[in-house]
Amino acid sequence: NQMSVLKNLKLSDHSQKREKVDPVIRSRTKFAAAIQTQNSIVEASAKGETFTVERMNWKTAEDGSRQRVPTQVAPRAWFWEEDGVVFLMPKIGVRPLEIEKGKPTIKVGAMTELVPTLKMLSAAVEAGELDKAISEANTRTKAK
């Protein structure tokens, strides 16, 4: 007799309250973390190493079952060198972040200027100076 057991439960329409995170703050935090990743890439390449992060991937085991396994992935660098000049293209996901309309790239100059440039970007993010550009880049990504 299942119903008599269920009658003992105190049912309610109450649901768990979730902390509302301001989407602007969330975007800011994600972009700041991405800048930190780029810093790590620069530091590792200065030592002649490759910076990797751990991601979970699905793999089929020998018995045919699917399992999640951690794999090391090297994040893509936002910077490159051309004719001795370093360029930086900050991105939101895979989309370039246009700080100024039609100009997604920052001409850094020397490799030694890359970390200070990333620090400037970080400061601009914290100050909220890039909120508009970040939200536009997010909108472009979603519009796909």
Sequence and secondary structure as in RCSB ss.txt:
>XXXX:A:sequence
NQMSVLKNLKLSDHSQKREKVDPVIRSRTKFAAAIQTQNSIVEASAKGETFTVERMNWKTAEDGSRQRVPTQVAP
RAWFWEEDGVVFLMPKIGVRPLEIEKGKPTIKVGAMTELVPTLKMLSAAVEAGELDKAISEANTRTKAK
>XXXX:A:secstr
 HHHHHTTS             HHHHHHHHHHHHHHHHHHHHHHHHTT    EEEEEEEE TTS EEEEEEEE  
  SEEEETTEEEE  EETTEE  SBTTB  EEEESGGGHHHHHHHHHHHHHTTTTHHHHHHHHHHHHT 
